[in-house]
Amino acid sequence: MAERIVMVGASGFGREALDVLEAMQAVGADLEFAGVIDDRPSELNLERLQDRGVAYLGTITDWLAGPHEEAYLLGIGSPTVRRILVDKFDAQGCRPFTAIHPNASIGSRAAIAEGVVVCAGAVISTNVRLERHVHVNPNATIGHDSILREFVSVNPAAVISGEVIIEPGVLIGAQALVLQQLTVGHDTTVGAASLVTKDVPPDVIVKGVPGRWA
C-alpha cells in the first residue's frame, strides 16, 4: 500500500520538497502525494500549486482536527518554525516522512533520521549523521564524519567539511563554507558565502571571510 504524504508549507521550499517526492515516485517509490497544508498561503503560491495539480488541504489546524492518517513532510525553511511545528505534530502522534532525491549522493554508513529532506545534487559523505528534520538543499556538500543535529538547514551550494558538528537549529547560508573539525553552536545563522574558520558560539550571526560575529 502506497505511503500517503502531506506537505507542510506552500512556499518555495515546500514546492522544492514536492519536487523531491515526485522524483522519488519517478524511480519507483511507492508513495502518493495527498496535498499541501499551510496556515497563510499567498495567492501566488496557491496559483502555483493549482498550476501543477496539487491540492491545498487547508490549515495545519484543519488537518490536525481530522484523522491525519498521512505522514507529513516539512517544507519549511526556517529551523525555528520547523521545531515549533514538530512539537505540535509529535503531541498529536503524527508520522514524519524522510525524503531523499534519487540524484543525491549518499555515502556509506550515513545515518539519516526521520523527517530529513535531501535535495537534488546534494552530497552526503561517509559516516555522516543527519538528525531529525534536517534540510540539505540542492548541491550542498556534507563532509565525512560530520554530525548535523536536529532542525539544521544547509542552503544551496554550502559546504560543510569533514568532522564538523552543527548543533540544533543552525542555518548555514548559500555557498557558505565551514572548515574541518569545527563546531557551530545551536541556533546560529552562518550568512551566505561566509567562511567559518573557528568554532562558533550559540545564537550568533556569522558574516564575512573569515566569518565574524558580534
C-alpha positions in Angstrom: 0.0 0.0 0.0 1.4 3.4 -1.0 2.5 5.8 1.7 0.4 9.0 1.5 2.3 12.2 2.2 1.0 15.7 3.1 3.4 18.6 2.6 3.5 21.3 5.2 4.2 24.6 3.5 3.2 26.0 0.1 6.1 28.4 -0.3 9.4 27.9 -2.1 11.0 25.1 -0.1 7.6 23.3 0.2 7.4 23.1 -3.6 11.1 22.1 -3.9 10.4 19.3 -1.4 7.5 18.3 -3.6 10.0 18.0 -6.5 11.9 15.5 -4.3 8.8 13.4 -3.8 7.9 13.5 -7.5 11.5 12.4 -8.3 11.2 9.5 -5.8 7.9 8.5 -7.4 9.5 8.6 -10.9 12.1 5.9 -9.8 9.5 3.7 -8.3 9.0 4.8 -4.7 5.5 3.6 -3.5 4.1 6.9 -2.3 1.2 9.2 -3.0 1.0 12.9 -2.5 -2.2 14.0 -0.7 -1.7 17.8 -0.9 -0.4 20.8 1.0 -1.3 22.3 4.3 -0.3 25.9 5.1 -1.8 28.4 7.6 -1.3 31.5 5.4 -0.5 30.6 1.8 -0.2 33.5 -0.6 -2.5 33.8 -3.6 0.6 33.4 -5.8 1.6 30.2 -4.1 -1.9 28.8 -4.3 -1.9 29.5 -8.0 1.5 27.8 -8.3 0.1 24.7 -6.6 -3.0 24.7 -8.8 -0.8 25.0 -11.9 0.9 21.7 -11.0 -2.3 20.0 -10.0 -1.6 19.9 -6.3 -4.5 20.3 -3.8 -4.5 22.8 -1.0 -5.9 21.0 2.0 -6.4 23.9 4.4 -4.6 25.0 7.6 -2.4 22.9 9.9 -5.2 23.1 12.5 -7.7 21.9 9.9 -5.5 18.9 9.2 -4.8 18.0 12.8 -8.5 18.2 13.6 -9.2 15.4 11.1 -7.9 11.8 11.1 -4.4 13.0 9.8 -3.6 9.5 8.6 -0.9 10.7 6.2 2.7 11.0 7.0 3.9 14.6 6.9 6.9 16.3 5.3 8.0 19.8 6.5 8.6 22.1 3.5 9.6 24.9 5.8 13.0 26.6 5.5 13.1 28.1 9.0 14.7 25.8 11.6 12.8 27.7 14.4 9.4 27.2 12.7 10.1 23.5 12.0 10.9 22.9 15.7 7.6 24.6 16.7 5.6 22.5 14.2 7.2 19.2 15.1 6.4 19.8 18.8 2.7 20.2 17.7 2.8 17.2 15.4 4.5 15.0 18.0 1.9 15.8 20.5 -0.8 14.5 18.0 1.2 11.4 17.2 1.8 12.4 13.6 4.3 10.5 11.5 7.2 12.3 9.7 8.4 11.2 6.3 12.0 11.2 5.1 12.6 12.4 1.5 15.9 11.8 -0.4 16.2 12.9 -4.0 17.4 10.0 -6.2 20.0 12.3 -7.7 21.6 13.0 -4.2 24.8 11.1 -3.4 24.7 9.3 -0.1 27.9 7.8 1.2 28.5 4.5 3.1 27.4 4.3 6.8 25.4 7.6 6.6 22.7 7.7 9.3 19.6 9.7 8.2 16.8 10.3 10.7 13.1 10.8 10.3 11.8 14.0 8.6 15.1 14.7 6.8 14.9 16.3 3.3 17.9 15.9 0.9 17.5 17.7 -2.4 18.9 17.0 -5.8 22.7 17.2 -6.2 23.5 17.1 -2.5 26.5 15.1 -1.5 26.3 13.3 1.9 29.7 11.7 2.5 30.7 8.6 4.5 29.7 8.2 8.2 27.7 11.4 8.2 24.8 11.7 10.7 21.7 13.8 9.9 19.4 14.1 12.8 15.6 14.7 12.8 14.2 17.2 10.3 17.5 18.4 8.8 17.2 20.0 5.4 20.0 19.7 2.9 19.3 21.9 -0.1 20.4 21.4 -3.7 24.1 20.9 -4.4 25.2 21.3 -0.8 28.0 19.1 0.5 28.4 17.4 3.9 31.9 16.1 4.5 32.8 12.8 6.1 32.1 12.1 9.8 30.1 15.3 10.3 27.0 15.5 12.5 24.1 17.8 11.8 21.8 17.9 14.8 18.1 18.2 14.6 16.4 21.1 12.6 19.6 22.2 10.9 19.2 23.8 7.4 22.0 23.8 4.9 21.2 26.1 2.0 22.2 25.6 -1.7 25.8 25.0 -2.6 27.1 25.3 1.0 30.0 23.1 2.0 30.5 21.5 5.5 33.9 19.9 5.7 34.8 16.7 7.5 34.3 16.0 11.2 32.2 19.1 11.7 29.4 19.3 14.4 26.5 21.6 13.6 24.3 22.0 16.7 20.5 22.1 16.6 18.6 24.9 14.8 21.6 26.2 12.8 21.0 27.7 9.4 24.0 27.5 7.0 23.6 30.1 4.2 24.0 29.5 0.5 27.6 29.0 -0.6 28.9 29.2 3.0 31.9 27.1 3.9 32.6 25.5 7.4 36.2 24.2 7.7 37.0 20.8 9.1 36.7 19.7 12.7 34.8 22.8 13.9 31.6 23.2 15.9 28.8 25.7 15.1 26.7 26.4 18.2 23.0 26.0 18.3 20.6 28.4 16.7 23.3 30.3 14.9 23.0 31.6 11.4 26.0 31.4 9.1 25.5 34.1 6.4 25.6 33.3 2.7 29.2 32.9 1.3 30.7 33.2 4.8 33.9 31.2 5.7 33.9 29.6 9.1 37.5 29.2 10.3 37.0 28.6 14.1 34.4 27.3 16.5 31.2 29.4 16.6 29.2 30.1 19.8 25.5 29.6 20.0 22.9 32.0 18.7 25.0 34.4 16.7 25.1 35.6 13.1 28.3 34.9 11.2 29.2 37.1 8.3 32.2 37.5 6.0 35.5 35.9 5.1 36.8 34.9 7.5 33.5 34.7 9.4 33.0 37.1 12.3 30.2 37.7 14.8 29.3 40.3 17.4 
